Amino acid sequence: RRAYPLVARAMSSRPERLAFARAVGFSVLVTCPCPQVAPSEPGVQRWIQRQSVPDGMRLIAATEVSDDALTNTWTTQYEWMHASWSPITSRQAVAAAFVEESLPGLDRSHSVLAVDGPDIVAAGFVSLDVWDGRNFAIIETTRATHPAGGQLVGAVAAAVLQRLAGAGVELIEFEGRDSDAHNSVLTSIPRVGADPLTIVTHAP
């Protein structure tokens, strides 16, 4: 009874996907740089040393908070990160999807949160071996306009990378879109490669 737009992903490593999408009328919605980083690489370790936690804040592991806190943080983060190009229709639906699909595979020991008093102000969610042996991290503030947003993202990313290096993880891929407020911090990390992803849409 209702026509819905279609949304699909096309990675640069599979150029035929984007070519096909464009051939049948899809248009580009947003792009994702997807830098691939080797945590133990000397340049990355130097980048880590340059990051600092904003005064009055601290970093904790995701193991230190409840499932509800993680779900609320993810949902709040997801909501603003998608507001400009794919607004959510329901916080409850996003939270339920996280609990069902993402929370079980979340690597809590490598995921890091930045807290300011009782509030979680930034988060780095890490999932290892998601598919084809690829490891992913999503790192952002919990709101787009945090005054120390760039510094927070840098500090959380550094902590995530240091934990991954200590565990012998050889490669991590950072998810995030060009439209994210602090994505430039993540793309400033020395990379060994990238598999940029294009999100395309087809309106009804």
Wavefront OBJ file of the C-alpha trace (Angstrom):
o trace
v 0.000 0.000 0.000
v 2.965 2.312 0.492
v 6.095 2.664 -1.582
v 9.328 2.828 0.389
v 12.728 4.035 -0.820
v 15.434 1.413 -1.203
v 18.859 1.898 0.367
v 21.901 -0.220 -0.480
v 25.668 -0.279 0.108
v 28.380 -0.466 -2.529
v 32.034 -0.874 -1.518
v 34.864 0.303 -3.752
v 36.352 -3.202 -3.724
v 33.235 -4.308 -5.622
v 32.818 -1.538 -8.254
v 30.244 -3.553 -10.176
v 27.787 -2.979 -7.328
v 27.812 0.811 -7.701
v 27.720 0.526 -11.492
v 24.674 -1.736 -11.275
v 22.934 0.533 -8.764
v 23.429 3.597 -10.962
v 22.279 1.673 -14.039
v 18.913 0.926 -12.427
v 18.358 4.458 -11.150
v 19.979 4.661 -7.726
v 21.675 7.888 -6.628
v 24.436 8.458 -4.073
v 23.126 9.308 -0.622
v 26.317 9.494 1.455
v 29.901 8.223 1.372
v 31.965 6.458 4.025
v 35.812 6.670 3.859
v 36.294 3.408 5.845
v 40.008 3.808 6.690
v 41.787 0.557 7.562
v 44.334 0.909 10.359
v 47.032 -1.410 11.702
v 47.014 -0.685 15.478
v 50.666 -1.674 16.101
v 52.115 0.261 13.158
v 54.658 2.879 14.400
v 52.854 5.793 12.779
v 49.618 4.771 14.469
v 51.377 4.444 17.823
v 52.736 7.979 17.414
v 49.221 9.205 16.591
v 47.929 7.507 19.742
v 50.503 9.319 21.897
v 49.311 12.690 20.590
v 45.729 12.178 21.780
v 44.515 13.348 25.186
v 41.360 13.035 27.256
v 39.570 16.361 27.905
v 39.955 17.709 31.443
v 37.445 16.298 33.902
v 36.573 13.289 31.760
v 37.765 9.705 31.853
v 37.738 6.590 29.683
v 36.230 3.284 30.739
v 35.756 -0.120 29.119
v 32.308 -1.128 27.922
v 32.513 -3.996 30.413
v 31.937 -1.451 33.187
v 28.392 -0.456 32.158
v 25.078 -2.257 31.785
v 23.420 -3.512 28.616
v 20.819 -0.766 29.028
v 23.504 1.932 29.189
v 25.195 0.582 26.067
v 21.887 0.367 24.229
v 20.901 3.910 25.176
v 24.329 5.235 24.150
v 24.230 3.444 20.793
v 20.685 4.651 20.093
v 21.454 8.271 20.952
v 24.617 8.176 18.852
v 22.867 6.471 15.941
v 20.004 8.974 16.011
v 22.091 12.108 15.454
v 24.516 10.418 13.060
v 21.605 9.534 10.753
v 19.472 12.643 11.244
v 20.699 14.496 8.141
v 20.365 11.678 5.627
v 18.275 8.828 7.068
v 16.219 9.991 10.074
v 15.025 7.242 12.365
v 11.307 6.736 12.871
v 11.536 5.242 16.347
v 14.187 5.123 19.088
v 12.551 1.922 20.302
v 13.087 0.236 16.927
v 16.766 1.262 16.780
v 17.329 0.083 20.365
v 15.615 -3.240 19.678
v 17.736 -3.789 16.553
v 20.919 -3.077 18.522
v 19.964 -5.534 21.263
v 19.119 -8.247 18.740
v 21.814 -7.755 16.107
v 24.786 -5.801 17.483
v 24.973 -6.241 21.252
v 25.650 -10.020 21.117
v 28.698 -9.475 18.870
v 30.013 -6.373 20.614
v 33.593 -6.827 21.832
v 33.213 -5.155 25.203
v 36.823 -5.553 26.280
v 38.010 -3.436 23.333
v 35.061 -1.039 23.233
v 35.704 2.217 25.105
v 33.433 4.925 26.522
v 34.244 8.499 27.525
v 32.355 9.664 30.587
v 31.787 13.093 32.100
v 30.504 12.491 35.610
v 27.580 10.080 35.193
v 27.123 10.821 31.492
v 28.568 8.890 28.552
v 29.710 11.571 26.102
v 31.487 9.475 23.462
v 31.717 5.818 22.558
v 33.852 3.471 20.531
v 31.965 0.294 19.682
v 34.206 -2.528 18.430
v 33.068 -5.717 16.702
v 35.666 -8.286 15.642
v 35.396 -10.726 12.744
v 32.049 -9.350 11.623
v 32.263 -10.883 8.150
v 35.093 -12.113 5.934
v 37.410 -11.718 8.949
v 36.902 -7.935 8.977
v 37.006 -5.973 12.227
v 34.990 -2.781 12.656
v 34.839 0.161 15.042
v 32.267 2.939 15.238
v 33.510 5.932 17.231
v 31.622 9.172 17.813
v 30.282 11.515 20.451
v 26.767 10.982 21.760
v 25.721 14.379 20.404
v 26.904 16.283 17.375
v 27.667 19.590 19.046
v 29.873 18.612 21.999
v 32.476 21.406 22.430
v 35.314 18.903 22.880
v 33.972 16.474 20.298
v 37.090 16.102 18.186
v 39.320 15.611 21.204
v 36.907 13.056 22.658
v 36.788 11.019 19.447
v 40.579 11.112 19.233
v 40.981 9.969 22.836
v 38.484 7.121 22.470
v 40.022 6.018 19.155
v 43.495 6.018 20.719
v 42.309 3.883 23.629
v 40.573 1.450 21.270
v 43.671 1.160 19.082
v 45.953 0.615 22.068
v 43.733 -2.188 23.361
v 43.619 -3.796 19.919
v 47.394 -3.549 19.548
v 47.866 -5.228 22.919
v 45.579 -8.064 21.830
v 47.465 -8.594 18.585
v 44.606 -7.441 16.325
v 46.289 -6.649 13.025
v 43.659 -4.538 11.281
v 40.613 -2.469 12.234
v 38.265 -0.646 9.894
v 36.545 2.540 11.045
v 32.940 2.968 10.061
v 31.579 6.458 9.644
v 30.238 8.858 7.054
v 31.573 12.077 5.613
v 28.553 13.745 7.227
v 29.581 12.732 10.773
v 30.747 15.720 12.785
v 34.124 14.256 13.838
v 34.924 11.751 11.102
v 37.966 13.815 10.078
v 39.642 12.760 13.348
v 39.435 9.112 12.336
v 40.599 9.755 8.784
v 43.679 11.523 10.228
v 44.975 8.204 11.620
v 47.739 6.717 9.432
v 46.130 3.981 7.380
v 47.312 0.916 5.526
v 44.354 0.948 3.179
v 40.698 1.778 2.769
v 37.601 0.307 1.178
v 35.335 3.355 0.802
v 31.660 2.587 0.901
v 28.916 4.430 -0.939
v 25.348 4.345 0.341
v 22.861 4.673 -2.516
v 19.122 5.196 -2.578
v 16.276 4.733 -5.016
v 13.160 6.782 -4.336
v 9.763 5.198 -5.156
l 1 2 3 4 5 6 7 8 9 10 11 12 13 14 15 16 17 18 19 20 21 22 23 24 25 26 27 28 29 30 31 32 33 34 35 36 37 38 39 40 41 42 43 44 45 46 47 48 49 50 51 52 53 54 55 56 57 58 59 60 61 62 63 64 65 66 67 68 69 70 71 72 73 74 75 76 77 78 79 80 81 82 83 84 85 86 87 88 89 90 91 92 93 94 95 96 97 98 99 100 101 102 103 104 105 106 107 108 109 110 111 112 113 114 115 116 117 118 119 120 121 122 123 124 125 126 127 128 129 130 131 132 133 134 135 136 137 138 139 140 141 142 143 144 145 146 147 148 149 150 151 152 153 154 155 156 157 158 159 160 161 162 163 164 165 166 167 168 169 170 171 172 173 174 175 176 177 178 179 180 181 182 183 184 185 186 187 188 189 190 191 192 193 194 195 196 197 198 199 200 201 202 203 204
